Every structure is written in C-alpha cells, then in structure tokens.
Amino acid sequence: MAPLRRRPKQLDAEPRLLETGGRGGAGGLVLTGDRGGRPGGPRAGSGGPAMTTERAGLSAIPDGEGPDPEALRRARQIAARLAVPRPRRDVTARRGGGELASLRYRGGSDDIDLDRTVAQLVEHPLPDEDDIIVRERVRTRRSVLLVDVSGSMRGERVRTAAATVGALAAELSRDDLAVIAFWSDAAVLSRLGQRVPPQALLDTMLRIPAKGLTNIAWPLQVAARELARVPARDARAVLLSDCVHNAGPDPRPFAARLPRLDVLLDTSGEQDAELARELARLGHGRLRRIGGYTDVAPALGAIFTD
C-alpha cells in the first residue's frame, strides 16, 4: 500500500472514546472504561483499539465555544425537514429471512395484509397500487454514521452534518442507526438498537466544538466493533468527512475490515479526494461528493439503493 500523501501526526496517547450519558437524548458524554474493572492496555500501534484502565465517569464535552445560535437554528430545521420517514426502496431485493413487516406493495409479495389494506381503502376509495399493504419478510439494515467534527469541519459544514443526520434518520426509519462523532477522539452519540430522535443526536453533536486534529482510523475501529455483532450482509458504515487525515495511524487498513464503507466527501473546503477514493474502494462502498447540505439526501438515496 502506497504511503499516505499527507504524513499524519503520531498520537502521544491512545484516543478516547466517549458516549452520551443519558438514555435516548442529548446530554453529557461519558468516558468509556473497562466495565469489568480490568486493565485493558493499549494494543500495538498508535491509535489502536484499546480500553482505558479508568472506570467510566462523567466527562465534560471538550471546552470551546458552542455553535452559533443562528447556525444551530438552521441546522435543526434542516435535520427536522429531512427526518420524515420515506418508503423503503427496492424492498424485493431484501426479502427473505427477516422479520415479517407490513409494507406498501412494490411488485413483490402477494400476501395482502387485509386489515391494513381495508384501512387504506377507507381513506382512499380510489386506491393507487401502493395503497395495497402486503406482508413481507425484510432484513434490518444496521448502519453506523461517522461524522467528522474536527477543526476543519466548522462553519457552514455544520449544516451538512445536520442534513446527514436527518436524511439517514429518514432512510433508516425502520432500521438501526448508530452515530459516532470524531476528531482526534470519538464520541458515540447512539448505538445500534437505540432509538434516539434526530434532534437529540444533532444537539449533542453540535455541542462538541469543531476543533482539533482528524483521526479517521479511530472511528473506523469503533464502527467495526459496533458492527461485529450483526450479519455482515446487513451492516455498513457511512463516513462524512473532508478526509484530511492528520493524526493517528493509516485509516485504510481499518476501512478494508468493515463489511462496507461509503464515503460522503465534503468538498466545500480543503479535502483529500485521493484518500476518500481509497477508503471507499477498500471498504467496498461508494464515494459521493457533497458540496453543501442540499447534496446529502440525493447522495444517500443513491448509496442505499445498492
């Protein structure tokens, strides 16, 4: 593997992993420790996955100024608008061994859900094809969103982050979504299986000041651990970043270990398109360029049709 075009700084200490302290909402961040009380010890290589020997305890969100109130207001509007659930795309491609669900007819199953269909016909006496509700077995997709909140992602890029949270919440309204914000450290804002409202995710994310270096390798490792518990065919990670990796080990080997990694490259400022392409290629995913928040929903729609 060729050397990285940029030479990242080596970290003096293992990166921290924080997560929200409250259930289902925004709040303080908790420093993750070894829950068994045993020393974890760092693995070889700067930035390798490791558990701190300290027990978990409340940890303040990194010091710094909060988001601009107007930027916060606009970001919330964007996330709320895009968080409206949309129908599944290409349901027939995901039939099989999964949970039985009632869905609008899309040319697949002929097992009609009579109760739900009759309720639809009461409201729509002249029904369209998709007013017919059928029963299908569908697999649950599990996705981990990795959002870059390092120093290079401040300013207008907060709207892109808001759009990504909102659009993914809509795309995965029936599925599982985990969200990890990262800089030189990382913070788990929600885990797979948790149902955290998009606004709560956004509020917590925006309380983390956009500053510090960018360590892409660390959130990729955290995502791999999160997705290790689910079938690989239903698991993927989505990285939103300018991909200007300037701290920690080479992230490319960690991208290759994920079931799938799609990259949303923020092109509104400095960027590393070459690294973004390599991460998507090694992660068996797709690269989409995002020039502003209006590009996010179409890009995610294209990615999730695969």
TORTISE-340022 format. One record per residue (C-alpha): chain; y negated, z, x. Coordinates in steps of 0.02 Angstrom, whole numbers, m for minus. Each point is the difference from the previous one (the first is absolute). Layout:
BEGIN
{cadena A y Y z Z x X}
...
//
This chain:
BEGIN
{cadena A y 0 z 0 x 0}
{cadena A y m168 z m52 x 73}
{cadena A y m126 z 137 x 43}
{cadena A y m130 z 42 x m132}
{cadena A y m164 z m94 x 18}
{cadena A y m92 z 166 x m9}
{cadena A y 58 z 144 x 107}
{cadena A y 4 z 153 x m113}
{cadena A y m42 z 173 x 62}
{cadena A y 145 z 118 x 27}
{cadena A y m9 z 157 x m105}
{cadena A y m2 z 169 x 87}
{cadena A y 91 z 83 x m146}
{cadena A y 119 z m51 x m136}
{cadena A y m91 z m66 x m155}
{cadena A y m13 z 119 x m147}
{cadena A y 69 z m30 x m173}
{cadena A y m95 z 77 x m144}
{cadena A y 29 z m7 x m186}
{cadena A y m86 z 53 x m160}
{cadena A y 22 z 182 x m40}
{cadena A y m10 z m12 x m190}
{cadena A y 123 z m83 x m117}
{cadena A y m55 z m161 x m80}
{cadena A y m182 z 6 x 47}
{cadena A y m131 z m4 x 135}
{cadena A y m26 z 152 x 107}
{cadena A y 16 z 72 x 174}
{cadena A y 121 z m69 x 126}
{cadena A y 149 z 97 x 68}
{cadena A y 59 z m17 x 179}
{cadena A y 184 z m43 x m7}
{cadena A y 111 z 116 x 99}
{cadena A y 186 z 30 x 24}
{cadena A y 48 z 72 x m169}
{cadena A y 154 z 80 x 77}
{cadena A y m105 z 94 x 126}
{cadena A y 89 z m83 x 147}
{cadena A y m97 z m79 x 143}
{cadena A y 1 z m187 x m26}
{cadena A y m58 z m56 x 169}
{cadena A y m75 z m170 x 35}
{cadena A y 110 z m149 x 30}
{cadena A y m23 z m105 x 154}
{cadena A y m149 z m115 x m4}
{cadena A y m178 z 35 x m53}
{cadena A y m19 z m8 x m187}
{cadena A y 187 z 17 x m34}
{cadena A y 52 z 84 x m163}
{cadena A y 6 z 188 x 20}
{cadena A y m24 z 160 x m97}
{cadena A y m123 z 131 x 57}
{cadena A y 71 z 172 x 43}
{cadena A y m132 z 80 x m111}
{cadena A y 40 z 45 x m178}
{cadena A y m94 z m96 x m133}
{cadena A y m171 z 70 x m42}
{cadena A y m162 z m55 x m78}
{cadena A y m100 z m115 x 109}
{cadena A y m174 z m63 x m37}
{cadena A y m30 z m184 x m20}
{cadena A y m77 z m61 x 165}
{cadena A y m183 z 45 x 21}
{cadena A y m130 z m130 x m38}
{cadena A y m115 z m64 x m135}
{cadena A y 76 z m44 x m166}
{cadena A y m12 z m173 x m77}
{cadena A y m166 z m63 x m63}
{cadena A y m14 z 50 x m185}
{cadena A y m38 z m178 x m55}
{cadena A y 145 z m69 x 101}
{cadena A y 113 z 132 x m77}
{cadena A y m58 z m45 x m176}
{cadena A y 31 z m185 x 28}
{cadena A y 168 z 32 x 82}
{cadena A y 56 z 104 x m149}
{cadena A y m54 z m138 x m120}
{cadena A y 98 z m130 x 97}
{cadena A y 158 z 106 x 10}
{cadena A y m8 z 43 x m185}
{cadena A y m23 z m181 x m52}
{cadena A y 146 z m62 x 103}
{cadena A y 116 z 145 x m45}
{cadena A y 38 z m68 x m174}
{cadena A y 190 z m34 x m4}
{cadena A y 51 z m182 x m5}
{cadena A y 165 z m75 x m59}
{cadena A y 136 z m18 x 131}
{cadena A y 11 z m168 x 84}
{cadena A y 167 z m89 x 16}
{cadena A y 104 z 136 x m81}
{cadena A y 155 z m111 x m3}
{cadena A y 4 z m1 x 190}
{cadena A y 22 z 187 x m1}
{cadena A y 134 z 20 x m134}
{cadena A y 160 z 90 x 42}
{cadena A y 49 z 175 x 49}
{cadena A y m151 z 99 x m51}
{cadena A y m71 z 103 x m141}
{cadena A y 1 z m72 x m176}
{cadena A y m178 z m36 x m54}
{cadena A y m89 z m80 x m149}
{cadena A y m104 z m148 x 58}
{cadena A y m89 z m150 x m75}
{cadena A y 110 z m153 x m8}
{cadena A y m19 z m114 x 152}
{cadena A y 146 z m118 x m24}
{cadena A y 130 z 121 x 66}
{cadena A y 98 z 124 x m104}
{cadena A y 51 z m37 x m181}
{cadena A y 33 z 184 x m38}
{cadena A y m141 z 31 x m125}
{cadena A y m74 z 174 x m21}
{cadena A y m13 z m6 x m190}
{cadena A y m105 z 156 x m25}
{cadena A y m131 z m50 x 128}
{cadena A y m1 z m181 x m59}
{cadena A y m24 z 49 x m183}
{cadena A y m146 z 111 x 52}
{cadena A y m78 z m149 x 90}
{cadena A y 25 z m114 x m151}
{cadena A y m88 z 124 x m113}
{cadena A y m155 z m18 x 109}
{cadena A y 23 z m187 x 30}
{cadena A y 74 z m86 x m155}
{cadena A y m12 z m168 x 90}
{cadena A y 82 z 51 x 164}
{cadena A y m5 z m85 x 167}
{cadena A y 156 z m11 x 105}
{cadena A y m48 z 152 x 103}
{cadena A y m14 z 108 x m158}
{cadena A y 191 z 5 x 3}
{cadena A y 57 z 157 x 93}
{cadena A y 167 z m8 x 90}
{cadena A y 105 z 122 x 99}
{cadena A y 29 z m38 x 183}
{cadena A y 67 z 93 x 149}
{cadena A y m132 z m2 x 135}
{cadena A y m8 z 76 x 172}
{cadena A y m144 z 112 x 47}
{cadena A y m108 z m62 x 143}
{cadena A y m54 z 131 x 126}
{cadena A y m156 z m42 x 98}
{cadena A y m102 z 95 x 129}
{cadena A y m184 z m46 x 16}
{cadena A y m73 z 32 x 173}
{cadena A y m191 z 6 x m7}
{cadena A y m103 z m5 x 160}
{cadena A y m142 z 127 x m10}
{cadena A y m46 z m2 x 185}
{cadena A y m177 z m22 x 65}
{cadena A y 3 z m189 x m13}
{cadena A y 37 z 6 x m187}
{cadena A y m160 z 83 x m60}
{cadena A y m136 z m75 x m110}
{cadena A y 42 z m140 x m121}
{cadena A y 184 z 9 x 47}
{cadena A y 16 z 153 x m110}
{cadena A y m8 z m116 x m151}
{cadena A y 146 z m100 x 68}
{cadena A y 98 z 162 x 18}
{cadena A y m44 z 46 x m180}
{cadena A y 53 z m171 x m63}
{cadena A y 165 z 14 x 92}
{cadena A y 39 z 170 x m75}
{cadena A y m46 z m60 x m175}
{cadena A y 91 z m166 x 10}
{cadena A y 159 z 76 x 72}
{cadena A y m2 z 136 x m133}
{cadena A y m2 z m140 x m130}
{cadena A y 129 z m108 x 88}
{cadena A y 119 z 147 x 19}
{cadena A y m38 z 89 x m165}
{cadena A y 187 z 12 x m37}
{cadena A y 53 z 25 x 180}
{cadena A y m25 z 124 x 142}
{cadena A y m152 z m2 x 113}
{cadena A y m37 z 111 x 150}
{cadena A y m171 z m4 x 85}
{cadena A y m34 z 44 x 182}
{cadena A y m176 z m2 x 75}
{cadena A y m8 z m12 x 188}
{cadena A y m114 z 3 x 151}
{cadena A y 65 z 76 x 164}
{cadena A y 92 z 122 x m115}
{cadena A y 64 z m32 x m177}
{cadena A y m8 z 84 x m170}
{cadena A y 129 z m20 x m138}
{cadena A y m99 z m11 x m162}
{cadena A y 153 z m25 x m109}
{cadena A y 186 z m16 x 28}
{cadena A y 129 z m110 x m85}
{cadena A y 42 z 74 x m169}
{cadena A y m168 z 87 x m22}
{cadena A y m112 z m62 x m139}
{cadena A y m177 z 21 x 65}
{cadena A y m140 z m86 x m98}
{cadena A y m90 z m138 x 98}
{cadena A y m166 z 93 x m16}
{cadena A y 75 z 156 x 79}
{cadena A y 72 z m103 x 143}
{cadena A y m166 z m85 x 27}
{cadena A y m101 z 162 x m5}
{cadena A y 111 z 81 x 131}
{cadena A y m3 z m155 x 109}
{cadena A y m189 z m13 x m5}
{cadena A y m20 z 181 x 53}
{cadena A y 77 z m47 x 168}
{cadena A y m146 z m57 x 109}
{cadena A y 23 z m176 x 69}
{cadena A y m3 z 41 x 185}
{cadena A y 113 z 11 x 150}
{cadena A y 123 z m118 x 82}
{cadena A y 130 z m108 x m85}
{cadena A y 183 z 41 x 30}
{cadena A y 101 z m123 x m103}
{cadena A y 167 z 52 x 75}
{cadena A y m6 z 175 x m76}
{cadena A y m15 z m47 x m186}
{cadena A y 135 z m131 x 23}
{cadena A y 116 z 138 x 60}
{cadena A y m49 z 112 x m146}
{cadena A y 31 z m144 x m122}
{cadena A y 172 z m31 x 76}
{cadena A y 46 z 182 x m31}
{cadena A y m63 z m9 x m178}
{cadena A y 98 z m160 x m38}
{cadena A y 160 z 57 x 87}
{cadena A y 54 z 87 x m160}
{cadena A y 1 z m157 x m109}
{cadena A y 97 z m165 x 0}
{cadena A y m73 z m123 x 124}
{cadena A y m3 z m141 x m127}
{cadena A y m125 z 97 x m107}
{cadena A y m107 z 71 x 142}
{cadena A y m157 z m68 x 82}
{cadena A y m161 z 55 x 85}
{cadena A y m172 z m78 x m22}
{cadena A y m125 z 23 x 142}
{cadena A y m187 z m16 x m33}
{cadena A y m92 z m3 x 166}
{cadena A y m106 z m103 x 119}
{cadena A y 149 z 22 x 118}
{cadena A y m113 z 51 x 145}
{cadena A y 133 z 115 x 74}
{cadena A y m82 z 102 x 138}
{cadena A y 102 z 160 x 14}
{cadena A y 183 z 45 x 18}
{cadena A y 155 z m105 x 36}
{cadena A y 29 z m183 x m42}
{cadena A y 22 z m8 x m190}
{cadena A y 104 z m159 x 0}
{cadena A y 172 z 81 x 29}
{cadena A y m33 z 118 x m145}
{cadena A y m47 z m146 x m115}
{cadena A y 167 z m80 x 40}
{cadena A y 93 z 156 x m59}
{cadena A y m73 z m5 x m175}
{cadena A y 95 z m86 x m143}
{cadena A y m157 z m104 x m30}
{cadena A y m181 z 11 x 56}
{cadena A y m139 z m101 x m80}
{cadena A y m171 z 0 x 82}
{cadena A y m169 z m10 x m86}
{cadena A y m118 z m43 x 143}
{cadena A y m180 z 54 x m32}
{cadena A y m104 z m143 x 71}
{cadena A y m171 z 67 x m49}
{cadena A y m33 z 63 x 177}
{cadena A y 89 z 15 x 166}
{cadena A y 185 z m40 x m16}
{cadena A y 156 z m40 x 100}
{cadena A y 79 z m146 x m93}
{cadena A y 130 z m28 x 136}
{cadena A y 72 z 175 x m16}
{cadena A y m7 z m12 x m191}
{cadena A y 104 z m159 x 6}
{cadena A y 128 z 80 x 115}
{cadena A y 15 z 155 x m107}
{cadena A y 31 z m103 x m157}
{cadena A y 124 z m113 x 90}
{cadena A y 99 z 143 x 77}
{cadena A y m5 z 92 x m166}
{cadena A y 71 z m152 x m93}
{cadena A y m154 z 0 x m112}
{cadena A y m156 z m100 x m34}
{cadena A y m176 z 4 x 69}
{cadena A y m148 z m14 x m117}
{cadena A y m182 z m2 x 56}
{cadena A y m120 z 108 x m100}
{cadena A y m185 z m42 x 14}
{cadena A y m56 z 123 x m134}
{cadena A y 65 z 105 x m143}
{cadena A y 10 z m149 x m119}
{cadena A y 136 z m76 x 110}
{cadena A y 118 z 148 x m15}
{cadena A y 80 z m24 x m172}
{cadena A y 42 z m187 x 26}
{cadena A y 73 z 40 x 172}
{cadena A y 110 z 139 x m67}
{cadena A y 53 z m110 x m145}
{cadena A y 58 z m133 x 122}
{cadena A y 90 z 127 x 110}
{cadena A y 95 z 82 x m143}
{cadena A y 65 z m164 x m70}
{cadena A y 116 z m12 x 151}
//
